Every structure is written in C-alpha cells, then in structure tokens.
Amino acid sequence: MISNKMMKQNIAIVLFSSLALSACAKSSNNTQQIQTPTTNQNLSSEQQKKLQQLLDKTKKNLVEIKGGTFMMGDFGEQKSPDKLPYDSKADSKPLHKVTLDNYALSATKATYADFDVYTEVTGQEKIGKFDELSIQDRIPNSAAGVNWQQARNYCQWLGKQLNLKIDLPTEAQWEYAARNRGQYTLYPTDNGKIDIGRNVWSFEQRQKQQNKLNAFRNIPELLKFPATPLGLYDMITDNYEWMLDWYDPQYYSKSPEKNPQGPTNGTLKVVRSSTPSEGQTLQMFGGFTFSRHAIHPVEDPKAAKDELTKKHHLDLNQNNSVRCAVNY
C-alpha cells in the first residue's frame, strides 16, 4: 500500500517533470538535467532479487556497436533503381555524413515488467492507465508506453545502478544501428526486407493476437520475430522509440558530423520505429531505417482535450517506448 506521503511525492515528481519539459522547449534539453529517481535503501529481499534480475537482464541485452562514418538519411537518390527518394517526407533529407563513437544499444525495448520493477524499487506509481479497457493491453512482455521524461529517467537510473553512461539514444545512433552500422539497409529487419508473417506481423497474425489477448488494438508484444544482423529486436515495429533529440525538419542540412545530438531546443521530440503495425501497412507508409517522426514529449495537447480520450481514459503514450543506449 502506498502511503499518502509517498503519493504526494510521486505527484510532485510528475508535475515537476512536466513543467521541466515545458521549460525545455525553450532551452537546451541536452544540458538540463532532471533529478533521476533513486532506489529505496530498505528493499525487501524479494525486491532486491527482482532488481538484480533486471540489472542482469539489462547487461546481458546490451549490443556493442562499433562506431564509424556513414551517410545518414534517405539514400534513395543514390541507391534506388530509379534514383528517386524512398521517403516522401522531406525531413529525412539531405543525405549527410555522420561519424559516431563506439556505443551500445539494448537488444530490446523496455517492457511493462521491466518498468514495474523500476517503479517499485524507486517508490513510484506504476506507469500506464488502469481502467477496465487499458489494463487489458498492459501485457508484461509488451513494450511499455511512457512519455519522454519517463523514458530518460529509466535509462539514467539504470546507468546509476550499473555505473555506466546510459541515456536515450540519439537518432543518429539509432539509424546507424538499424542500418547495420551504416549500410544502405532499407528496413531494420533480419534481411533488410519485409517478409510478411516471417520477420514482421501479418494482418492475420495481428487479428489472432487481438483475439487471444481479448484486446481492442494491436499489442506491442516483443521478440516474436528475428533480430537484425546486429542482434536488435523489434526495430521496425511494436512501438515508437524515444530519441534524445529535439525535432527540427531542417536539422539534416545543418547537423554536425561528429556525434550529432540534435537541435538545442524545440517543442517536439524525435521517435524512431513505428506503432504496432503489420507488414502491409509498413510497406505502404514507411518503416524505413531512416524514417523520422516527431511527438510531443508529454502528450499531444489537442488529443488530450478530445472527448473520446477523456471519456475512455486513453493513454496517449501507450505507443511510445524506450530502448536505452550506453555511451563510452
């Protein structure tokens, strides 16, 4: 049972994080730090066991990625058969040189089970919604839905536990890894292609999943399909992944070559990957290794005011997740 004092502390943390994110829209996020939640000192033996299992899993799942130089962005004009862009959006252009240091990425996105351990040992409320509809979608091995600050807090907390420099990945790090260290790879799958039903979900598989789980939407269940050649799972679908970077549609024209961190300010954050989709949708609407998306770091203000959202207590971050990065 959570005490009234703890509940007030948690509410204060949430309010502070939201205010800080609003302030960050006018200043540099990459330099401003929000206090990372700390692990309680008086954990039970069972809590200590769960914490150690999470830390062991985190270390085991780290995929070492050797840095290097690559051409970041839509490479269609250079590599496609008709020499035309693959992406209809302009924000994935121009193609530009990027050089990255060595780093590591988690092989998987963080799950609700992972976040439940984290929030328990740090004395926070569980993430997500717990009304009658949303609770059915909260599958332990599915990608956890979180806002940007919750995602970053989680990564930085893991870093403190493991004495590593863990944070959100930059979109340059994500794309370099998705493209197998900067190769001209179109889709972040095991073979760079979409093989419906084998390396991405088919429409029929999604329907069976919904029926099995008694769910009203596609659930981002992880580890159902093969990893990329580097050993990274679910890079193409089953929830967006928060990036460190602020979003600027023209950023590629002015990005520095060495370890780009994104713009110093903004109002939206970059996410990569895609929502829980199936192969037919991915082929029609993107899913490329270089596809960029931008989302409000807390929740979309317009969607939050929608009557349907309020009536059904919809979680506007249920499709936004996190895969942590280690910087060396």
C-alpha positions as CSV (number, residue, x, y, z in Angstrom):
1,M,0.0,0.0,0.0
2,I,1.5,3.4,-1.0
3,S,1.4,6.0,1.8
4,N,-0.2,9.4,1.4
5,K,3.2,11.0,1.8
6,M,4.7,8.8,-1.0
7,M,1.7,9.6,-3.3
8,K,2.2,13.3,-2.7
9,Q,5.9,12.9,-3.5
10,N,5.2,11.0,-6.7
11,I,2.6,13.6,-7.8
12,A,5.2,16.3,-7.2
13,I,7.7,14.4,-9.3
14,V,5.3,14.1,-12.2
15,L,4.3,17.7,-12.0
16,F,8.0,18.8,-11.8
17,S,8.9,16.6,-14.8
18,S,6.0,18.0,-16.9
19,L,6.9,21.6,-16.0
20,A,10.6,20.9,-16.8
21,L,9.7,19.5,-20.2
22,S,7.7,22.6,-21.0
23,A,10.6,24.8,-20.0
24,C,13.0,22.6,-22.0
25,A,11.0,23.6,-25.1
26,K,12.6,27.0,-24.7
27,S,16.1,25.8,-23.7
28,S,18.6,23.0,-24.3
29,N,17.4,19.6,-23.1
30,N,20.8,18.0,-23.7
31,T,22.3,20.1,-20.9
32,Q,19.5,20.5,-18.5
33,Q,19.1,17.6,-16.1
34,I,16.1,16.4,-14.2
35,Q,16.8,14.5,-10.9
36,T,16.8,10.8,-11.6
37,P,14.7,8.7,-9.2
38,T,16.7,6.9,-6.7
39,T,16.5,3.3,-5.4
40,N,15.0,2.8,-2.0
41,Q,17.5,1.8,0.6
42,N,15.2,-0.5,2.6
43,L,14.2,-3.0,-0.1
44,S,12.9,-6.4,0.9
45,S,14.8,-9.5,-0.2
46,E,12.2,-10.1,-2.9
47,Q,12.6,-6.6,-4.2
48,Q,16.4,-6.9,-4.2
49,K,16.1,-10.1,-6.2
50,K,13.8,-8.5,-8.8
51,L,16.1,-5.5,-9.0
52,Q,19.2,-7.8,-9.6
53,Q,17.4,-9.8,-12.2
54,L,16.5,-6.6,-14.1
55,L,20.1,-5.3,-13.9
56,D,21.4,-8.7,-15.1
57,K,19.0,-8.7,-18.0
58,T,20.0,-5.2,-18.9
59,K,23.7,-6.0,-19.0
60,K,23.1,-9.3,-20.9
61,N,20.9,-7.5,-23.5
62,L,23.5,-4.8,-24.4
63,V,24.6,-5.0,-28.0
64,E,28.1,-3.4,-28.6
65,I,28.2,-1.3,-31.7
66,K,31.5,-0.2,-33.1
67,G,31.3,3.4,-34.3
68,G,32.2,4.7,-37.7
69,T,31.2,7.1,-40.5
70,F,28.1,6.7,-42.6
71,M,25.8,8.7,-44.8
72,M,22.6,9.4,-42.7
73,G,19.2,9.9,-44.2
74,D,17.2,8.9,-47.3
75,F,19.7,7.3,-49.7
76,G,17.1,6.6,-52.4
77,E,18.5,9.1,-54.9
78,Q,21.9,7.3,-54.7
79,K,20.8,3.7,-54.3
80,S,17.3,3.1,-55.5
81,P,16.8,1.6,-59.0
82,D,15.0,4.7,-60.3
83,K,17.3,7.1,-58.5
84,L,14.3,8.7,-56.7
85,P,13.9,9.2,-52.9
86,Y,12.3,6.3,-51.0
87,D,10.7,8.6,-48.4
88,S,8.0,11.1,-49.4
89,K,8.9,13.2,-46.4
90,A,11.5,16.0,-46.7
91,D,12.8,15.7,-43.2
92,S,14.9,12.6,-43.9
93,K,17.0,14.7,-46.4
94,P,19.6,15.7,-47.3
95,L,21.9,12.7,-47.1
96,H,24.8,13.8,-44.9
97,K,27.9,12.5,-43.3
98,V,27.9,11.4,-39.7
99,T,30.7,9.9,-37.6
100,L,29.9,8.1,-34.3
101,D,32.0,6.9,-31.4
102,N,31.5,3.3,-30.1
103,Y,28.3,2.8,-28.1
104,A,25.8,0.1,-27.2
105,L,22.1,-0.4,-27.5
106,S,19.7,-2.6,-25.7
107,A,18.6,-5.5,-27.8
108,T,15.0,-4.9,-26.8
109,K,12.6,-2.2,-25.9
110,A,11.8,-1.9,-22.2
111,T,8.7,-3.9,-21.2
112,Y,6.0,-3.2,-18.6
113,A,7.6,-5.9,-16.5
114,D,10.9,-4.0,-16.5
115,F,9.1,-0.8,-15.6
116,D,7.2,-2.4,-12.8
117,V,10.4,-3.4,-11.1
118,Y,11.9,0.1,-11.7
119,T,8.9,1.9,-10.3
120,E,8.5,-0.5,-7.3
121,V,12.1,-0.2,-6.1
122,T,12.1,3.6,-6.6
123,G,8.8,4.1,-4.9
124,Q,6.9,5.5,-7.9
125,E,3.4,4.8,-9.2
126,K,3.2,2.2,-11.9
127,I,3.2,3.6,-15.4
128,G,0.2,3.5,-17.7
129,K,-3.6,3.5,-17.2
130,F,-5.5,1.0,-15.1
131,D,-9.1,1.4,-16.2
132,E,-11.1,-1.6,-17.5
133,L,-10.0,-1.2,-21.1
134,S,-6.4,-0.1,-20.8
135,I,-5.5,-2.8,-18.2
136,Q,-6.2,-5.5,-20.8
137,D,-3.5,-4.1,-23.1
138,R,-0.8,-4.0,-20.3
139,I,0.9,-7.2,-21.1
140,P,4.1,-7.8,-19.1
141,N,6.3,-8.7,-22.2
142,S,5.0,-5.9,-24.3
143,A,6.8,-2.6,-24.9
144,A,6.0,-0.2,-22.1
145,G,4.2,3.0,-23.0
146,V,5.9,6.1,-21.5
147,N,6.5,9.7,-22.1
148,W,9.9,11.2,-22.9
149,Q,10.9,12.1,-19.4
150,Q,9.8,8.7,-18.0
151,A,11.9,7.1,-20.7
152,R,15.0,9.1,-20.0
153,N,14.6,8.7,-16.2
154,Y,14.5,5.0,-16.6
155,C,17.7,4.9,-18.8
156,Q,19.6,7.2,-16.5
157,W,18.5,5.3,-13.4
158,L,19.8,2.0,-15.0
159,G,23.1,3.9,-15.6
160,K,23.4,4.7,-12.0
161,Q,22.8,1.2,-10.9
162,L,25.3,-0.2,-13.4
163,N,27.8,2.6,-13.2
164,L,27.5,3.2,-17.0
165,K,26.7,6.3,-19.0
166,I,23.2,5.2,-20.1
167,D,20.8,7.6,-21.7
168,L,18.3,7.8,-24.6
169,P,19.9,7.1,-28.0
170,T,20.4,9.9,-30.4
171,E,18.6,9.4,-33.7
172,A,22.0,9.1,-35.4
173,Q,22.9,6.2,-33.1
174,W,19.5,4.5,-33.7
175,E,19.7,4.8,-37.5
176,Y,23.4,3.7,-37.7
177,A,22.4,0.6,-35.7
178,A,19.2,0.0,-37.7
179,R,21.3,0.1,-40.9
180,N,23.8,-2.5,-39.6
181,R,26.5,0.1,-38.9
182,G,25.5,2.5,-41.7
183,Q,25.0,0.1,-44.6
184,Y,22.3,1.1,-47.2
185,T,19.7,-1.1,-45.5
186,L,16.1,-0.2,-46.3
187,Y,14.2,-1.9,-43.5
188,P,15.5,-2.7,-40.0
189,T,14.8,-6.5,-40.2
190,D,17.0,-9.6,-40.3
191,N,17.4,-9.3,-44.1
192,G,16.7,-5.7,-44.8
193,K,13.3,-6.6,-46.4
194,I,9.7,-7.0,-45.3
195,D,8.7,-10.7,-45.4
196,I,5.2,-10.5,-44.1
197,G,4.5,-13.2,-41.5
198,R,8.1,-14.2,-41.1
199,N,10.0,-11.1,-40.0
200,V,7.1,-8.7,-39.4
201,W,3.5,-9.2,-38.4
202,S,0.9,-10.1,-41.0
203,F,-2.7,-8.8,-40.8
204,E,-3.9,-12.3,-39.9
205,Q,-1.3,-12.6,-37.1
206,R,-2.4,-9.3,-35.6
207,Q,-6.0,-10.4,-35.6
208,K,-5.2,-13.7,-33.9
209,Q,-3.2,-11.8,-31.3
210,Q,-6.1,-9.5,-30.5
211,N,-8.5,-12.5,-30.2
212,K,-6.0,-14.3,-28.0
213,L,-5.5,-11.4,-25.7
214,N,-9.1,-10.1,-25.8
215,A,-7.6,-6.8,-26.9
216,F,-9.1,-3.9,-28.9
217,R,-5.9,-2.9,-30.6
218,N,-2.6,-4.3,-31.7
219,I,-0.4,-5.0,-28.7
220,P,3.4,-4.4,-29.0
221,E,4.4,-7.9,-27.9
222,L,8.2,-8.2,-28.3
223,L,10.6,-10.9,-29.5
224,K,8.2,-12.5,-31.9
225,F,10.4,-12.2,-35.0
226,P,14.1,-12.5,-35.9
227,A,16.6,-9.9,-34.8
228,T,18.6,-7.7,-37.1
229,P,22.1,-8.8,-38.1
230,L,23.5,-6.8,-35.1
231,G,21.1,-8.6,-32.7
232,L,18.5,-5.9,-32.2
233,Y,14.8,-6.9,-31.9
234,D,11.7,-5.1,-33.0
235,M,13.4,-2.1,-34.6
236,I,10.8,-1.8,-37.3
237,T,7.5,-2.0,-35.3
238,D,5.9,-2.5,-31.9
239,N,6.0,1.0,-30.6
240,Y,7.9,4.1,-31.4
241,E,11.2,4.6,-29.5
242,W,12.1,8.0,-27.9
243,M,15.2,9.6,-29.1
244,L,17.3,12.2,-27.1
245,D,17.0,14.7,-30.0
246,W,14.6,17.6,-30.3
247,Y,12.9,17.6,-33.7
248,D,13.7,20.0,-36.5
249,P,12.6,19.1,-40.0
250,Q,15.6,21.0,-41.4
251,Y,18.2,19.7,-39.0
252,Y,19.9,17.4,-41.5
253,S,21.1,20.5,-43.5
254,K,23.0,21.9,-40.5
255,S,23.8,18.8,-38.5
256,P,27.4,18.5,-37.2
257,E,29.3,15.5,-38.5
258,K,30.7,14.2,-35.2
259,N,28.2,12.6,-32.7
260,P,25.2,14.8,-33.5
261,Q,22.9,15.4,-30.6
262,G,20.0,17.1,-32.4
263,P,18.9,20.8,-32.0
264,T,19.5,22.6,-28.8
265,N,15.8,23.3,-28.3
266,G,12.3,22.6,-29.7
267,T,8.8,21.6,-28.9
268,L,8.6,18.0,-30.2
269,K,10.9,15.0,-29.7
270,V,12.1,12.6,-32.4
271,V,10.9,9.0,-32.2
272,R,12.0,6.1,-34.5
273,S,10.5,2.7,-35.3
274,S,6.7,2.6,-35.7
275,T,3.4,1.8,-33.9
276,P,2.3,-1.8,-33.6
277,S,1.7,-2.3,-37.3
278,E,1.7,-5.2,-39.8
279,G,3.6,-5.7,-43.0
280,Q,1.1,-4.3,-45.4
281,T,0.9,-1.0,-43.5
282,L,4.7,-0.8,-43.2
283,Q,5.1,-1.2,-46.9
284,M,2.6,1.5,-47.7
285,F,3.5,4.1,-45.1
286,G,7.2,3.7,-44.4
287,G,9.0,1.7,-41.7
288,F,12.3,2.6,-43.3
289,T,15.6,2.7,-41.3
290,F,15.7,6.5,-41.9
291,S,12.1,7.4,-41.3
292,R,11.7,10.2,-38.8
293,H,8.7,11.0,-36.6
294,A,8.0,13.8,-34.1
295,I,5.9,13.6,-31.0
296,H,5.1,15.9,-28.1
297,P,7.3,14.8,-25.1
298,V,4.4,14.8,-22.6
299,E,1.3,14.2,-24.6
300,D,-0.3,15.9,-27.6
301,P,-2.3,18.8,-26.2
302,K,-5.1,18.6,-28.8
303,A,-5.5,14.9,-28.4
304,A,-5.6,15.3,-24.6
305,K,-8.6,17.5,-24.9
306,D,-10.5,15.1,-27.1
307,E,-13.8,14.0,-25.5
308,L,-13.2,10.3,-26.6
309,T,-9.7,10.4,-25.0
310,K,-11.1,11.8,-21.7
311,K,-14.2,9.5,-21.7
312,H,-12.1,6.3,-22.1
313,H,-9.0,7.5,-20.1
314,L,-6.9,6.7,-23.2
315,D,-3.1,6.6,-22.6
316,L,-1.7,8.9,-25.3
317,N,1.8,7.4,-24.7
318,Q,0.9,3.8,-25.0
319,N,2.7,3.5,-28.4
320,N,5.8,5.4,-27.2
321,S,8.6,3.3,-25.7
322,V,12.3,3.2,-24.9
323,R,15.5,1.4,-25.9
324,C,18.4,2.6,-23.9
325,A,21.9,3.4,-25.1
326,V,25.3,3.2,-23.4
327,N,27.9,5.9,-24.3
328,Y,31.6,5.1,-23.9
